[in-house]
Amino acid sequence: MVAIKEDDVNLYRPDSLGQNDILRQAQQGLPISLPWGRDVVRLGTTFHSSRQGTESPWSDETPFVLSDMHMIQKELHAEYGTTSTFKKVKTHKECETGDHLSLGFGVGVGLPFLASASVKGTYDNHVQENKDSDKISMTSSCRAGTIEFQGQPRLTREAIREIKYGDGYEGLCQRYGDYYLAGYRLGGDTAILMSASQHARTEIDKYGITATVTVLFVSGSKHWEKEFMSFGWGRQVQLIGYDTLDNKTWRNVGAAGEDIREIAAFGSESPTSDADSIRADTDAIMTRSENLLERVGDVLEKHGYCNGESLTFVQCEDLLREGIVVELLLQPISRLRDVIQWRNEKDVI
């Protein structure tokens, strides 16, 4: 069977935002969707976009009233933004090449007394190469809903004083961050690539020499021939991929059993010959990947969460640990009513 490696780190996704993308969105004050794994980050935690390339972009302090954040409803909307995509591609490639070289030479010598000798030689070189490759790739992605604050958190007096009497809005962002975590997007991503390739190369070198001697019009000859053959053969089976719901990755996995059996299983449609092969494991992974949306629904059903339900912080964090949170939804602090009010408020606190 295939060896599987489990990672606790955030898994890579092809739609991941780069550092420059995040900075550009932050400069324009736009919401940010941050691809995520299983690390627990509580709703309301503030984020420094300027530190997003570091190990600690999250703030240790909060500018929000904690009791108020507990009161704000955190609703699950399973029907909102539900999308699912699936793509499977299988390719086969065959290549055969041949090369042939043939040379001949002769040497003749005349001797006294009506005698002569000659030597003729031949050289043949033949090279035959065959290359075959098969690939199966599959990507699957689903976005099954969101959990979001249903209201805006309120600023603490200390955060308000920073705006009014400290370094203003810039000082607030420098201390607490310029974004806050307003929601989670639920879903899953998976992608795998299985490839099998083999090549064969045959080279044949053939040498022939014929010696002829003629004395008094009587000829005699002798022929020698030698053949050298070299043969090379290589094969490889690989499985590479990841599954965010299972929190597993497969990287450069070679054949677990005999290579010949693995190659045979790759091109076979028989369950018997596929058993205990990488091909069989790939089929099992693909079957699970085709049901991403159902698997996300199974997690929600297991916890008893339904559409429109208001969850607690602890319940939200349980879903993070389950791996069905694929994106963190960040909102700019500049859009908060309290921030807008106190940046323009002239009254004394």
Solvent accessible surface area in square Angstrom, and as a share of the most:
residue,aa,sasa,rsa
1,M,138,0.62
2,V,15,0.08
3,A,79,0.61
4,I,82,0.42
5,K,120,0.51
6,E,116,0.52
7,D,15,0.08
8,D,119,0.61
9,V,102,0.58
10,N,63,0.32
11,L,19,0.09
12,Y,155,0.59
13,R,3,0.01
14,P,106,0.66
15,D,78,0.40
16,S,48,0.31
17,L,60,0.30
18,G,36,0.34
19,Q,107,0.48
20,N,102,0.52
21,D,48,0.25
22,I,7,0.04
23,L,64,0.32
24,R,125,0.46
25,Q,43,0.19
26,A,20,0.16
27,Q,149,0.66
28,Q,126,0.56
29,G,21,0.20
30,L,70,0.35
31,P,55,0.34
32,I,2,0.01
33,S,43,0.28
34,L,24,0.12
35,P,27,0.17
36,W,26,0.09
37,G,10,0.09
38,R,58,0.21
39,D,71,0.37
40,V,62,0.35
41,V,15,0.09
42,R,96,0.35
43,L,1,0.01
44,G,2,0.02
45,T,32,0.19
46,T,1,0.01
47,F,2,0.01
48,H,12,0.05
49,S,6,0.04
50,S,92,0.60
51,R,87,0.32
52,Q,30,0.13
53,G,47,0.45
54,T,78,0.45
55,E,180,0.81
56,S,68,0.44
57,P,17,0.11
58,W,43,0.15
59,S,14,0.09
60,D,153,0.79
61,E,82,0.37
62,T,50,0.29
63,P,0,0.00
64,F,1,0.01
65,V,41,0.23
66,L,106,0.53
67,S,77,0.49
68,D,28,0.14
69,M,10,0.05
70,H,111,0.50
71,M,156,0.70
72,I,21,0.11
73,Q,97,0.43
74,K,6,0.02
75,E,34,0.15
76,L,0,0.00
77,H,49,0.22
78,A,31,0.24
79,E,109,0.49
80,Y,127,0.48
81,G,41,0.39
82,T,62,0.36
83,T,80,0.47
84,S,66,0.43
85,T,87,0.51
86,F,93,0.39
87,K,131,0.56
88,K,106,0.45
89,V,61,0.35
90,K,115,0.49
91,T,70,0.41
92,H,106,0.47
93,K,138,0.58
94,E,123,0.55
95,C,58,0.35
96,E,121,0.54
97,T,70,0.41
98,G,57,0.54
99,D,92,0.48
100,H,110,0.49
101,L,89,0.44
102,S,68,0.44
103,L,102,0.51
104,G,60,0.58
105,F,118,0.49
106,G,53,0.51
107,V,90,0.52
108,G,61,0.59
109,V,80,0.46
110,G,69,0.66
111,L,94,0.47
112,P,96,0.60
113,F,184,0.77
114,L,120,0.60
115,A,18,0.14
116,S,47,0.30
117,A,32,0.25
118,S,37,0.24
119,V,60,0.34
120,K,132,0.56
121,G,3,0.03
122,T,75,0.44
123,Y,52,0.20
124,D,38,0.20
125,N,20,0.10
126,H,67,0.30
127,V,21,0.12
128,Q,47,0.21
129,E,53,0.24
130,N,53,0.27
131,K,111,0.47
132,D,46,0.24
133,S,31,0.20
134,D,29,0.15
135,K,96,0.41
136,I,6,0.03
137,S,37,0.24
138,M,2,0.01
139,T,69,0.40
140,S,8,0.05
141,S,32,0.21
142,C,1,0.01
143,R,27,0.10
144,A,9,0.07
145,G,1,0.01
146,T,0,0.00
147,I,0,0.00
148,E,51,0.23
149,F,21,0.09
150,Q,88,0.39
151,G,32,0.31
152,Q,56,0.25
153,P,3,0.02
154,R,139,0.51
155,L,8,0.04
156,T,35,0.20
157,R,154,0.56
158,E,80,0.36
159,A,0,0.00
160,I,16,0.08
161,R,116,0.42
162,E,32,0.14
163,I,13,0.07
164,K,48,0.20
165,Y,126,0.48
166,G,45,0.43
167,D,106,0.55
168,G,18,0.17
169,Y,39,0.15
170,E,119,0.54
171,G,6,0.05
172,L,0,0.00
173,C,21,0.13
174,Q,148,0.66
175,R,82,0.30
176,Y,4,0.01
177,G,0,0.00
178,D,32,0.17
179,Y,3,0.01
180,Y,12,0.05
181,L,0,0.00
182,A,10,0.08
183,G,0,0.00
184,Y,1,0.00
185,R,53,0.19
186,L,1,0.00
187,G,0,0.00
188,G,0,0.00
189,D,9,0.05
190,T,2,0.01
191,A,20,0.16
192,I,6,0.03
193,L,65,0.33
194,M,0,0.00
195,S,23,0.15
196,A,7,0.05
197,S,46,0.30
198,Q,52,0.23
199,H,93,0.41
200,A,24,0.19
201,R,98,0.36
202,T,32,0.19
203,E,44,0.20
204,I,42,0.21
205,D,29,0.15
206,K,72,0.31
207,Y,98,0.37
208,G,4,0.04
209,I,78,0.39
210,T,42,0.25
211,A,26,0.20
212,T,41,0.24
213,V,78,0.45
214,T,35,0.21
215,V,73,0.42
216,L,109,0.54
217,F,174,0.73
218,V,108,0.62
219,S,77,0.49
220,G,42,0.41
221,S,82,0.53
222,K,118,0.50
223,H,100,0.45
224,W,131,0.46
225,E,111,0.50
226,K,123,0.52
227,E,87,0.39
228,F,105,0.44
229,M,123,0.55
230,S,62,0.40
231,F,135,0.56
232,G,32,0.31
233,W,113,0.40
234,G,16,0.16
235,R,74,0.27
236,Q,100,0.44
237,V,3,0.02
238,Q,44,0.20
239,L,0,0.00
240,I,68,0.34
241,G,10,0.10
242,Y,31,0.12
243,D,2,0.01
244,T,6,0.04
245,L,19,0.09
246,D,42,0.22
247,N,18,0.09
248,K,55,0.23
249,T,4,0.03
250,W,9,0.03
251,R,132,0.48
252,N,104,0.53
253,V,20,0.11
254,G,41,0.40
255,A,30,0.23
256,A,63,0.49
257,G,32,0.31
258,E,127,0.57
259,D,52,0.27
260,I,99,0.50
261,R,88,0.32
262,E,1,0.00
263,I,32,0.16
264,A,61,0.48
265,A,1,0.00
266,F,7,0.03
267,G,67,0.64
268,S,25,0.16
269,E,140,0.63
270,S,49,0.32
271,P,114,0.72
272,T,118,0.69
273,S,47,0.30
274,D,15,0.08
275,A,52,0.40
276,D,90,0.47
277,S,1,0.01
278,I,0,0.00
279,R,22,0.08
280,A,28,0.22
281,D,13,0.07
282,T,0,0.00
283,D,58,0.30
284,A,59,0.46
285,I,21,0.11
286,M,7,0.03
287,T,79,0.46
288,R,112,0.41
289,S,0,0.00
290,E,92,0.41
291,N,63,0.32
292,L,3,0.02
293,L,68,0.34
294,E,104,0.47
295,R,25,0.09
296,V,0,0.00
297,G,32,0.31
298,D,86,0.44
299,V,24,0.14
300,L,17,0.08
301,E,131,0.59
302,K,136,0.58
303,H,59,0.26
304,G,53,0.51
305,Y,21,0.08
306,C,81,0.48
307,N,83,0.42
308,G,42,0.40
309,E,53,0.24
310,S,52,0.33
311,L,5,0.02
312,T,74,0.43
313,F,10,0.04
314,V,93,0.53
315,Q,52,0.23
316,C,1,0.01
317,E,15,0.07
318,D,43,0.23
319,L,0,0.00
320,L,0,0.00
321,R,127,0.46
322,E,44,0.20
323,G,3,0.03
324,I,0,0.00
325,V,1,0.00
326,V,0,0.00
327,E,21,0.09
328,L,0,0.00
329,L,18,0.09
330,L,1,0.00
331,Q,55,0.24
332,P,4,0.02
333,I,0,0.00
334,S,35,0.22
335,R,115,0.42
336,L,2,0.01
337,R,162,0.59
338,D,29,0.15
339,V,0,0.00
340,I,90,0.46
341,Q,88,0.39
342,W,42,0.15
343,R,118,0.43
344,N,102,0.52
345,E,49,0.22
346,K,180,0.76
347,D,92,0.48
348,V,124,0.71
349,I,67,0.34
